[in-house]
Amino acid sequence: MALWGTARACKAASRLPVVGETTRLLSLRQKLFSSIQDTFSSPRRFASGDASKSGFGNRSASGSGGRSEGPAKEKLRIVPFKMNVKQAEEVFERYHGHSFFSAKVNQVHKVEALYIPFWAASGSVRSKVINAQVGWDRMVTRYNKITKQNETSWETTWRAVQERHEFSHTYPSSVPDLQIYASYKYRRGFVNQIRSSTSIMSAKTLEPQDMESRDQEDINRGLQNRGLDPFTMKPSIALKFVRTAIEENEVRLAEEWLVNAYKSDRARIMSMDFQYDGLVLAPIYVPVYVFTIRHLDRNFRTFVQAHDAAGLAGGLRFYSWQRISAVTAVCAIAALAVLGTSRFGLGMTSGFWLGVVAPSLLVAWSVLYYPIVDYRIRDWWRQREMDGHTAEASSAPWDTDWTKAYDRMEEEQRRQDWSENQQYQQQSSYGSGRSSSAGSGPPGDPMGYYSTLGVSKDASVQEIQSAFRGLAMKWHPDRFSTPEDKAKGKKKFQEITAAYSVLRDAKKRRSYDTTGHV
């Protein structure tokens, strides 16, 4: 009956913009720098369905009857920073001060400037309604034998849809639900709040200058260098999130279309069939400021997206237990004054304690400790998600190769620069060869390793890795063209590598923090 033309005329479908995406292929690695560039800027274009049908998977076949080893690589894109830390703080304050009951957050423990990874999906889907029903609401009056009264209620009369309607929709990467957070470092529900339909379209090729801020506010706050978090979610897992989001949206659009087409009050989809065409993933880094808040000796994070002018923020909101408990007490006193305590079999004293004090204390306790309970539930769910994804994606060798590319590059880097690093560290131990030699570094950092990476002494392993990735991207010698710049970059890169080789190792770091030597 109504097929492609009707579906495209559907008003609901017009909400989804159609945006074409262009990509550029990355040449094969031939030098160490190519390994580093692949690590930071090589996405996987992952196609759903058979590679021969979609046109992907054009690597040379090996040992499996001509089967492709995996999708081709393309250059990574990055959304640039457009905010400084002062502007991000304004967004942070608005986010945590949105209502009368909001608690003013004063204990900001730390602020970080990072790029966090996302898989951005795009493609088309053809959906077909296999089994559906439409219903009309009507008011009926029936005699209830139990209550012996006539009772009026709403009932829905359902009728099966005989035709199998088909729809075709194109989904661009600007749809927020198709932007999948590609890591497990932070809690997904909070990071999802900073997804944007406009920022993703400003993505560009990653350049060394993107890893450094030239804004004076950032420099004054020690945020000149920006971190780079790795991709740890495998593309095959991200595609499952994408398909779930698309199919939920297709069901919603189909129900809206059936209601309009059949002039019914409601519709429900019993089953639908989906066929994807050219569904691909592109890895994109999104800029954020991460605010770490201390509450009851626990760390809570708020994320401020550093590109969108709308001021997107995500994280757990805090509320004033004093104000909420005070309002609870006032409402309880008013209720007792109107209803009276005798109705509940209570005297004035017992009514006051049980009807006013107890509810107020319970509400105050709940508001004060709910952030910890919320985080424990989210942590449990995140660990369950990680365990399930690890077991589910273990059969994808090329997928693992991509997510572990950084570790492989690191081993190659250590082997190639081993002699230079050894010589450099020996010179440093005698107070020559670098400005942050023994005894000249800041207190607690005699070799200057922490200051070289721009992290604090209590930085986590993830923060140290993120800082190293950003600095390695910025200072690698192959990034420079003139001999002078190459020499400067080589020296700086050696300092970064030497610092990271110590701070990444728990035993070396403990020895360095204790004795000042490794």
N, C-alpha and C positions, 0 to 999 in steps of 0.2 A: 504493500500500500504506500506508506510514506517512507522513502529510503533516503538517499544521499541529499537530494535537494531540500527535503523537509528538515533533515537534521541540521543542515548548515544554516537554515533560516531560523533555527531555534534561538530565542533570545538569550537563554542561559548560556549557550555556547559562545556568544559574543563577548562574554566576560574574559575569555582567555585570549590574550594577544598572540599573534603569530609573529615570531621573530626568527629570521634566518641566522645561522651561526657559521662563521668561517674559521678554518683552522689551518695551521702550517705544520708541516712535518719536520721532525728533528733528525738530522743525519746521524749515522752510527758513530759511536764513540771510538776515538783513535788514540786519545791521550788521557792522562789522569784528570785534567780539567773537565773533559767531557763527562767523566764519571761524576764529578761534583755537580756539573750543570744538570745531568740527568737526575741526580738525587733531588735537587731543588726545583727543577723546572721540566720534568718529563712526566706528563700525564699518561694515563692509559685510556685509549678510546675503546670502550667496552661495549660490544654490540650484543643485544639480546637476540637469541635465535641462532641459526646456523650461519657460520661465517661465509659460506658460499652464497647464501641468499642475501646477506646484508652488505657484502663487499668489503668486510673487514678481515683482519687476520691475515695480512699479506706478508708475514715473515716466511722465510724459507722453511719448508717442511723437513722433519727429521724423524726417522725411525718409526713412524706410526701410520704408515700407509698414506703419506701425503697430508696428514692432518696438521693444521696450523698450530704453532707453539703459543700464540697469543696475539692480541690486537697490536696494532702499530702504535708508536709513541708520537706524541705531539708536544709542542712547547707549552709549558705551564703558564698560566696567566695569574695576575695578581691585581687586587683592587687597591689603589693607592690610599695612603693616609690623607685626609683633608682636615682633620681636627688636631689641635694640640692638647696637651694634658689639661690646661685650664678650661677649655671648652668642654672636654670630657667630664671634668668635675662638675660643671654646671648641669650637664645631663644626669650625672649621678645623683646630685642633690634633688633635682626634680623627680627623679624616679623614686627616691626614698622619702620624699615629702609630699606625696600626691594627695593625702587626705588628712583630716583632723586627727585620726587615730595613728598616723604614721609616727614612728620613732625617729628622731634625728640621729643619724649615724655620725659619730665623732671619732671613733677608733678605727681609722683606716690604717692598717698595718703596712701595706705595701701597694705600689702601683707599677704595673708592667705594661710595656708596649709590645704587642705580639702580632704576628700573622698566624691565624689558625686555619686549618685545611677544611675544604668542603669539596664534595663531589657534586657538580652541577649537571643535571640531566636535561636532555631535550630529545624530542622525537614525536612520532605520531602513533595514534592508536585507533583501531577500528573495533567498535563494540556492538554487540548484537544482543537484544533482549530475547532470552530464551523462554522465560516464564515470568509473568508479571500479573498483577491484579490492580484494578482501579476501584475506588470505593466512594459512595455517597453517604454523607451523614444525615441522619434524620432523628427527630425527637419522638420517642414512643412512651406511652403510659401503660403500665401493667399493674395488675393486682398482686401484691406480695402476701402469700399465705402466712408467712411467719409474722410479719408486722401487722397483717390484716388491714393494709392501707394501699391506696393507689400511689405508685411511685413513678416519677418521670425521669427518664435518662436518655442519653444520646447513644445511638447505635449506628454502626457502619455496615452498609450492604455492599459486599464485594462481588466483582465480576471479573472473570479471567480475560486477559487480552489475547485475542486470537492471532493477530498479526505479529510477525517477528521484525520489529523495527531495528534499523541499523543506524549507527552514527559514526562520524569521523571527526576527530579533533586533533589539533597540533598543539603540543605543549613545549613552550620555550623554557630555557634555563632561568628566565626571570621569575617564574612562578616559585614563591618561597618554599612551598611544600616539596619541590623537586631539588632543593639545595640540602644535601645531606652532610651533616657534620662528620668528618672523616677521621675521627680520633675518639679515644675513650678517656682522654686525660681529664676533661671536664664533664659535668653532668649535662646530658643532651638536651633535657627540657629547658634549661636556662639558656644554652647557646642558641637553641632554635628561635628564641625571642628576638634575636638581632638579625635574622634573615631579612633581606630586602629585595623588592622587585625592581629597584632602579640601580642599586650599587653594582650588581653583578654585571650590568651592561657596560660599566666603566672599566672592566678588567683589561689589563695590558700585559705585555711581556715583562717578566721580572728583570730588573736591572740592579747593578750594585748600589746605586744611589738610593734605591728604595729601602735599603737596610739601615739607613742612617737618617736621622731627623736633623734638619737645619733650623728648626724653630727654636727661638731663644728660650721659650717657656719649657720646652722639653729638655733642652741642654741644661738649664738651671736645676731641673729636677732629676738629673742623671738618667734621662731617658733618650739619650742621643742614639744609642744602638738599639735596634729592634730585633726581637727574637723571631725564630721561625720553627713552628712545631711540625713534626713529621706526620705523614699520612700513615695511619695504623689500621684503619678500616679497609677491608678489601673491597674492590669494585663489585664483586659478585654479591656481597652483603648489601652494599649501597643500592644495588639494583632492586633488591627485595623491598627496601623502604620505598623506592621510587614507584614500583609497581603497585604497592599497597595504596600510596597516595593517589595515583592516577585512577585506580579502580574505584576507590571510595568517591572520588569526584565524578567519575562516569556514572555511577549509580545515582548520585544526587541529581546530576543533570538529566538523566533519563526519567527519574521520578517527576521532576519539574515539567519536563516535556509531556509526559503522559497526562498529568493533571490538566495542562492547558489544552492538549489535543482532544481529550475525552470529556472536557468540562466537568471533571470530577472534583471531589473535595480532597482526596488523598490518593496516593499510589504507593505500591510496595513491590520491589523487585525481588523475585524469588531466585532467579539465576540469570547470569549474563556470561557471554563469551567475549574474550578480549584477544586481539591480534595486534602485536606491536610491529612498527615499521621504523627501522633506523633509530632505535632507542640507544643513545650513547651517553657516556659520562666524560666530563672534562674536569681535571683537578684545578681548583681555584683557591688562592689564599685571600682571606678577608681580614682587614686590619681591625684590631680591637685594643682597647685599654682595659686591663684586668685589675679591678680594685679588690684587695684582700681585706676583709673586715674581721676583727676579733670580737667574738661574742661568747661568753661563758667558756673561755679558753679554747675555743674552736675557731677554725678559719672558715669564713664564708666569702664567696666571690660574687662580684657583680661585673657584668660585661657591658662595655659601651662600644658600640660599633663606631669606628673612627672615620667613616666616609659619608654616610647618609646624613643629610642636613636635618632630617626629621628627629634625630636624637634617639636612636633605638638603643634600648638597654634591656638586659635580662639578668635575672638573679632572684634570690629569695628576699622578699620585702620584710622589714621588721616593723613591729607595731608597739606602741607604748602601752605596757601593761598597766601603768598607773591610770591613764585616761580611760582605758577600756573597763578596768575594774571599778573605777569611780562611776562611770555611766551605768554599769551593771547594778551597783549598789543603789543608785538613785531610782532606777527602774523598779528594783525589787521593793524598795520602800513605798513607791507610789502604788504598786500592785497590792501590797499588804494593806495600805491605807484605804484602797477602794474595796477590796474583797474582805478584809478583816482576817484576823488570825483564827477566830473561833470556827470558821468554816472548815479549817484543816485540823481542828482539834488541838490547837496549840495556844499557849499563853503568850503574853507580850514578850517575855524574856526568851522563851524557846523559839518563838516566831522570829524574833530579831536575829538570833544566832543561826537558825536553820534556814531562814528565808532571805537574809541579807548578807550576813558575814560569810557563811559557807559558800554560796554561789560566787561571791566576789573573789574569795581566795582561790576557788577552783578556776575561775576565768583568768585571774592574774597568773597563776601557775601555768596554765595551758598556753597563754600568749608568750610567756617568758621562755618556755622550753620547747615550744612547737618547732622552732628552726632545727634543733638537734634531732628531734624525732623525724622531721621531714627529710633531713639529710641522710639519716640512717636507712630510711626506706628507699630513697633514691640510690644510695650506695649499694644496697642489696640488689636492687633491680639492675644497676649497671654491671655488677659482677656477674649476675646471671646472664645478662646480654653478652658480655665478653666471653664467658665460657661456651655459650651456645654458638656464637659466631666462630670461635676458634675451632670447634669440632666440625662445624658445617662447612667451612671454607678450607679445611686442611687438604682437600684433594685438588686444589688449584695451584700447580707448581709455578706457573708464570706469575700468578697473583702474589704468591709468597716472595718471588724474586723481586717484584716491584716494591712491596712494603718493606723488604729488608735491604733495599739498595743502599741505604745510608750506611749500614753496618759493613757491607762489602766494600764500599768506597773507603771507609775508615781504615780497614785492613790494608788496602792497596796503598793508601797514603802513608801509613806507618812503615810499610816495607820500603817504599821509594825514598822516603826522607829520613830513614833511620840514622844514617851516618851524619847527616847535617844536624839532626836534632841532638845526637849525642855530643857532637862538638859544641853545639850552642849551649847545652846545659852545663857542660864542663866550664865553658867560659863564664857562664852566669854564676857558677858556684865560687869563682875567684873574684867576682865583683867587676868583671869586664864583659863587654859584648852586648849589654842592654842597660837601659836606664833604670830598670827596677831590679837591680842585683841585690844580693843578700845584704841586709842591713839598711838598704835605702828605700824599701817599700814601706807602706803604711803599717801601723801597729797591728800585729796579728797576721800580717801578710808580707813577710820579709822578701819573698821573691816576686811579689806583685802579681801572682797568678789570678787572684780574685779580681783585682782592678783591671788586669788585661782583658778578662772576659766581661767585665762590667757587671759582676754579680756580687751579692753580699756573702758573708761567711756562712750564713745559715741557709744558703740557696739549696734547693733540692736538685737531685740528679737531672730531672726533667728541665729545670730552669737553666742548668749549666749546658745541657745539650742544645737547648733552644738558642742560647746566646752564642755558642760555638758555631752553629749552622749559619746564623746571620752574619757573623764576622768572617767566616770562611768564604761565604758567598761574596762578601764585599772586598776582601783583601787578597784573593788568590792571584798570583802573579800573571797568569794568563788572561786576566781581565784588563791588563794594561798594555799599552802599545809602545811607549818610549822606554829606552833602557833605564833611565833614572826612575821612572815610576815602577818598572818591573822590579828593580832592586829594592825599592822602598816596600813594595807589596810583598816581596819574598821575605824580607826581614820581619815585617809585621805578621805574616802568615806563620813564620817559624815561632814567633812569640805566642801566637794564639794556640798553635798545635802543642807546644811545650806545656802551656798552662792547662790545656784540656786533657793531655795525657796523664797529668797528675790528678786533677780534680774529678775526673770521671771514674777513677779507680778508688774504691772505698779504703783500701789499706794505705795507698800512697797519700790519699787526702788526709787520713787520720794521722799519719806520720808527719806530714807537712804542718798540719794544724798544731801538733804537739811540740815538735822540735824545730820547725822552720826549714827542714831539709827532707829529702825523699830517700 
